[in-house]
Amino acid sequence: MATLSPFRALRPPATLAAQVASPPYDVVSTKEARALAAGNADSFLRVSRPEIDLPEGTDEHSAAVYAKGAENLADLVRRGVLRQDPEPRLYVYAQRMGEHRQTGLVACASVDEYDRDVIKKHEKTRADKEDDRVRHIDTLSAHDEPVFLTYRAVADIDRAVEEVKRAAPEYDLVTPDGVGHQLWVVPPAIGARIEALFRAVPALYVADGHHRSAAASRVHARRRGQPGDHGAFLAVVFPHDQMQILAYNRLVRDPQRRTPEALLAALRRVMDLEPASDPRPESPLSFGVYLGGRWWRARVRPGTYDAKDPVAALDCSIAQEQLLAPLFGIQDPRTSKDVDFVGGIRGAAELERRVKEEGWSLALHLYPTRIEQLIAVSDAGKLMPPKSTWFEPKLRSGLFVHAF
């Protein structure tokens, strides 16, 4: 059983939605956020990245930063840039990116179901990032950015969502990255039907937002029984068959500083290797390798991994077990300085540029993890390696906030 609840969203009037909407806090640096918000007092980055309103060099984890976020959120409410809906509602949020379309439900998900693994995870959180989100959410008294959830698609839910979309959207905007965003407020009768349909959904899955959902659980535990504690967190829930996962690629530095020829010889000892005209692998169990100024195709040899294990069979796991650890001594990719991760949205050209300009030994272009693999890992109660998935398009922040 999955519980999705309506809530009274804090959100901008339609005339201000475009100038409020901002990229998620964790896909832009402080410098990038400062530039994006320049000259725009209504940018939601002033809540999600509040250090941009403090002197340069301010520690982004200082108490002053969290306090500034709460001050800026209160200011947006005071000025009417964000207004709270009078009644709890569900919302439909549609995105278009090129030819890709995805439509999700904006709702409150249950902290209790998160704690009981009805909402399943696939990623291990980092203590420092989780602590940061706890302080941010607790100081705001609001979930300002949603967790990205998915579920196995249900035809009746799809039909109910499409029924909502027959009306004109309340928001219809295109952000500077070219992604379209539309929002509908769900009529109460359809909302009640959708809530009932979700009660038959056996599980939800965290696609993106493990640190936000873990932090929500901790804030709820801290505030349990206090006024305003709803035991819920903000989420957008998409059917699995609308999800788009891009590759999460790797840059690798060789501590031994071997020549490209020596590295090619090392790669050939563990995988089949040939020149490639396309950086992108055409199928799972193969990698694009940028080395020595050109691209190669590395193919995994049959029988060299456990195909029955949903984690071991992931391309990112094979990259770690057959390449990063044995050839480069990278035992823990979370802490090693000899590996870096590049979201697939940046493309192969970014991998080439960074190898040339920053002195990395090679780049690995992975085949994207499939959503069915994520679900299989979560159902098995296992964890994926770090940086296994890059979801696009990203959810825009500031279009809906859950205050508590």
N, C-alpha and C positions, 0 to 999 in steps of 0.2 A: 504494500500500500504506500502510495506517495501522496503527501499532502502539499497542495499549493493553495496559498491563501491570498485573498485580495488585501490591499493596503491603501492608505491615503498617501499617494505619492506627492512629494515635493518636486515640482517641475516647472519649467519656464512656460510662459505664454508662447503661442506659436510664433509670434513676431520676434521673439528673442531666442528661439531654440538654436538657430544656426550660430549665434555668437557665444552661446553658453557651451554648446557641445564641444568636447575636448577628447583627445586621445587618452587611453588608460595611463595611469601614473607610471606603470612599470615598463612602458615601451618608449618613453622619452627620458632623456637625462635632464638634470636641472638646467643646464645651458640651453637645451632644445626647448624645454618648457618655458623658460624666460623669453625666448625669442617668439614662440608661438603666441604667448599671452600679451606681448608688448602692445600697448595702446588699447587693450580691451579689458576694461574693468569687470566685465561680466564673464570672462573665461572661467570655466570650472577648474582649470589648472590652478587657480588661486586657492581652491579647497584641496584638491588632490596632490598638488605640488606647492604647498604654501611657502616653502623656503624662497620661492622666486620673489616674494614681497619683503624679504629681509636682506640685509647686506650680503654681497657676494662673499663666499667663504664660510657662511653660517653652516654649522653641522646640521645636516638634514634630519638628524635624530635627536636634536636638542629639544628641551621642553618648549622653548619659544616657537619652534616650528609647528608643533602640534596645537599649541594655543592659537597661533595665527590661522591655522586651518579652521578652527571653530569660530574665530572672529570673522573670517571671510564668509563662512557659510551663513552666519547670522546676518551679515551685511547684505548678502544676496536676498535673503528672506525679507529683511527690513525694507529694501528698495523695491520689492515686488518682482525681482528677477526670477525668483523661485516662489511658487505659490502652492499651498497644500490643497489637494482636492478635498471637497467637502465630505465625500463618502468613500469607503474602501472599494477599490476596483481592481480587476485584472487588466492588463494592457497587452496588446499585440504589437510586436516590434519586428519589422521586416527590414532586411538589408539586401542590397544588390551590389555586386562587385564584378564588373565585366559581365560575363555570361552567368555567373553564379548567383543564385537566389537562396535566401534562408529566412525563415519566419519563426520567431519564438514567442513564448509567453513570458511577460514580466510579472513576477509574483513574489510572495514571501515563501521561502522554503523552511522546513522545520529543523531547528537545531537538534531536537531529540532524535529525529530520523537520521541526521548526520552522525550523531554520536553512536547510534545503533547500527550504522552501516547500511541502512536502507538507501542512503545517499552514499555511493561507493567512491572510493578514492583509488588513484593509481600512482601517486607521487609522494615521495617523502618530503616533508617540509623542512626548511632551514630555521633553526631557532631564532636567529637574528631577524629574519624577514617576518616571521610570525609575530615576534615581540613588537616590531614596528607597526604592523597592522592592528595589533591589540591596542596600542597606545593611540593610534590614529582614530579608530572606530570609537573607543571609549571616550576620548576627548571630544569628538564631534557629537556624541550621542546620536549617531546616524551611520547607516551603511550607505556610503556615498558611491561605491562602484559595485556593480553586480558580479556575482559568481556565474560562470558560464557552465550550465548543466545540459546534459542530454539524456535521452531515453529511447528505448526501442519504439519506433514509430507506430502509431495507432491510427487507423483510418478514420475512426469517428472523431478523434481529436483534430485531425487534419481538416475534416469537413467543418467542424465548429469554428476553427480559426479562419477558414476561407469565408465563412458566413460573415464574420466580423469585418473582413477586408472588403466586402462589397460596398461598404460605406466609404465616403471620402476620408482620408487620413487626417488626423489632427496636426501631425507634423509631416512634412515632406521636404527634405533637404538633402543636398549633396555636399559632403565635407571636402576640404581641400585635397584629400587623397583620391577623390573621384568616386568614393563609395556613397551610395544612396541610402538614406535612413527614413523610414516611415513609422509613425506610431498611431495606434487606434486605442481609444478607451472602450473596453468591452462592456456591452450592455449587461445589466445584472442577470437577466434570465439566461443568456448564453454563458455568462460567467459561472453561474450555478451548475449548468450542465457540464462545463469543462472541469470544474472542481470534482464533480461526481465521477467523470471519466478517469481522472487521474488517480482516484482512490483504487482503481483496478490496475494501475501500473505498478509492477512489483518492485522496481528500483529506478532510481535516478543515478547519474554518473557525473562526477566532477570532470569536466573537460578542461577548464582553465579557471584558476582561482583557488587553488589548494590553500594558500596562505590566508586569503580572505575568509574562507569558510572555517578554517581551523581557528582563526582569530575570533570569528563570530561566536563559536562555541565557548571559547574562553571568556569573552565578555559576558555572555549569557550566564555562565557559571558564577562569575564575579557579581553580577547584578541580580541573581535569582531572587524572585519574590519582591523586588523593589518596584515602585511605580514606573511604568513605561517599559518593563521587561516583557517582550512579546515572545521570546523563545523562537525567534525567526530571523532569517537573513535574506537580503535582496538577491534575486537570481533572475536570469533569463534562461528559459528552458527550451531547447530545440530538439526536434525529432532527429534520430541518428542519420537518417538517409538524406538530410539536407546539410550535413556538416562538411566543411572543407578543411582538410589538413594539408599543410604544405610541409616540405622537408625542413628538418632542423639540421643544418650542416655544421661541419667541424673544420677548424683550422688547427694544424698540428705543428709543433716545433720539435725537432729532433735533438735531444740533449747531446747525442754523440756527434752531431754536425756532419753526418755522412753526406757524400756527394749524391746528386740525383741518380746517378748510375747505380750507386750502392743501395740506395733506397728502392729503386726499381727491382733490383735483384732480391732484396729482402721481401718485397711484396709478392714477387713471383713464387717464393717458397711457400706461401700460404694461400694464395688465390691465383686464379687464371687471369692474365693481364693482356690487354691488347689496346692499340691506339683507338681513340674515340673522336668522332666529329661533333657529337652532342654531349655537353657536360652532364645532362640529366640522365640518370639510369632509366631504362625503358621498362623495367620490371623489378619486383622485389628480389632480394638476394644478389644485388649488384650495386656497385658504387662508381660514381664519377670521381676520378683522382686527378687533381691538378698538380703536376710535378714536372720540373724541368722545363717550364714554359709552355706546356701543352696538356691536353686532357687525355686520360686513359680510362678504360673500362675494366674494373676489377670484378670478377664473378666468384661467388662463394661456391666452394666445392661440396658436392653432395656428401652427406654423412659426417660433416665437420661440426654440426650443431644438433641440438636436441629439438627436432621438429614438433614433438609432442608437448613441449614446455612453452606456454604462451609468451613468456618473457625471453627465454633463450632464442626463440625463433624470430624475435624482432631484429630488423636490420641494424638498429642502433646498438642492440646487445652484441650482435656479431661483430660490428665495428669495434666495440670495446674489447671483446674477448679475443678476437683474432688479429686486430691491428694495434689499437692504442696501448693495451697492456703489454703484450709480448714484444712488440717491435720498438715501442717508444717509452716503456716503463711508466705509463700513465695508469696507476692503479686506482686512483680516486679522481674521476673527472670533475667532481664538485670543488676540489681544492687545488688541483694541479694547475700550474702556470704554463704548462706546455700544451694546453688545449684551450680553444675558445669556441664559442657557439654563435652561429649566424642564422637568423631566421630566414626561411626560404623566400619570403617576400622580397628580400634584397637581391636575389638572383645570383647567377653564376659570375657575373661581371664583378660583383662585390668581393667574391672569394678570390678572383684573380688579382684584383687591385690590392687587397690586403696582403696576399702572399708576396707580391712585388714590392709594395711600399713598406711593409712592417717586418719582413724577414722571416715569415713562417716558412716551414720546410715544404708543406703541401696542404692542400685542401681536400676534404671529402664531401662530395655531393651525394646525399642519401636519397633513397626512394621514400616518399612520405609514409609514415605509419597510417594504417587504415583504422577507421573508427571501430570496425569489428574487432580488431586486435586490442584496442583500448578496452572495449567492453569485456573481452575474454580475460584479459589480465585482471581487471577489477573484479569480475565474477569469481576468479580463482583466489581472490584475496591476496594477490601479489602486487609488487610495485614495479613500475617501469624504471629504466635508467633515467638519469636527469636529462632534460632537454630532448625528450622523445617526440614531442608534438609542437607544431606551430599552427594555431588556428587563425584563419582569416575568413571574412573580415573581422576586425576587432570590434567589440562593443564600444559604443561612444559613451563617454561619461558626462553626467550633468543633465541628461534628459529625464531621469527619474531617480529620486533619492528616497530611501526609507529612513525617516527620523523616528527615534524611539525615546 
